[in-house]
Amino acid sequence: MTNKKKFTEEDDDLLAELGIEVEIKQPKKYSNKEQRIIAGFEEIQQFVEEHGRLPRHGEDNDIFERLYAVRLDQIRKQEECRVLLADLDPQGLLAATNDTDLTVADDDELLAKLGITAEPESSIKNLRHVRSQAEKKAAEEIANRTVCEDFEKFRPLFESVQKELDAGLRETVRFHQDDGYTQTDIKENQFLIVGGQTAYVAKVGELLKITAGQADARLRVVYSNGTESNILLRSLIRAMYKDETSRFITDTDQGPLFSGDLADDDQQSGTVYVLRSKSNHPTIAANREVIHKIGVTGNDVKQRIANAKNDPTFLMAGVEIVATYQLANINRFKLEKILHKFLEPAKLQIEIKDRFGKPVTVREWFLVPVFVIDQMMEKVIDGTIKDYHYNPESASIER
């Protein structure tokens, strides 16, 4: 039988004679806000204990790690929090920072800073971003990347694709689950955008036999940040389904866009035209020789400009045709976009009034000499336009 001793009044008297005061500490009571701060800090402490480091910011990190990093920043900024947690910080996580007037953000506010929305019942462990085990597995395969040792071999490819995107020679096509994409849409030498990175499918391995009659393959995928992965083809497709920002990058025609003479089997699909205005507008009159409109039409150019004097697109004045270029087997809308993007630095900003007196800002007019336009068209014809840009300061096309 165990004897339990209790302090009696005699014990108190004896301790008093010895000069010892007995202080019975009452459990400290915390407000709801303080309890929330402490609980949040304990989750950070647990993370540090498990990983041996502080939580970090960055889109490549786990959502909870990013949340803890934001939360720790908020705690460090406030004296109230530092005082509250001073005796609860054996790991020394509270670093001295400049005080701010920010209030402690709750989990919803912290998630909002990360661009993430919680479920209506709002709990840090109950997020719409929390995925099924299958989704997590796919995401883990995407994230399981290693350094690409021979990345210098691929760097020029990524640089070239970016130039072609900037020039309008390539486009990005949004990846929708309901568009019917399958794993067969991922091919060798294809460029994609997934997880915020441009990805290049460098190799498609041998087909693997799996259940349900569907084939799979191991890919070598190189990313623009110098990493690579050997993700499964089906996992990559699944990851693209889940990533609302994923894109296919379209191919570009590496051959000439134009032909000087149309072959028998070529289809003339339009004309590039260069026009000069006869307007008396002061800006036009002072720079008439270097102000040109460049466009693409599927109709006869003369027919296109027949009503120029009544059309604000043509500055409400007659125009003269300076040059034309015939198109063969080409998407004229895409080509016009390429030309206008190339000359963007030289775009003329001018406002005129239409026939009803309403002010109109016209586009597709550029401060560019004719010889530059000729050079630009040569680059378009031989397919090298992506390697150049127009410098309006020197009125020259530079590599």
Secondary structure, 3 states (H helix, E strand, C coil): CCCCCCCCHHHHHHHHHCCCCCCCCCCCCCCHHHHHHHHHHHHHHHHHHHHCCCCCCCCCCCHHHHHHHHHHHHHHHCHHHHHHHHHHCCCCCCCCCCCCCCCCCCHHHHHHHCCCCEEEEEECCEECCCCCHHHHHHHHHHHCCEECCCHHHHHHHHHHHHHHHHHCCCCEEECCHHHCCCHHHCCCCCEEEECCEEEEEEEEEEEEECHHHCEEEEEEEEECCCEEECCEHHHHHHHHHHCCCCEEECCCCCCCCCCCCCCCCCCEEEEEEEEEECCCCHHHHHCHHHEEEEEEECCCHHHHCCCHHHCHHHCCCCEEEEEEEEEECCCHHHHHHHHHHHCHHHECCEEEECCCCCEEEECCEEECCHHHHHHHHHHHHCCCHHHCEEECCCCEEEC
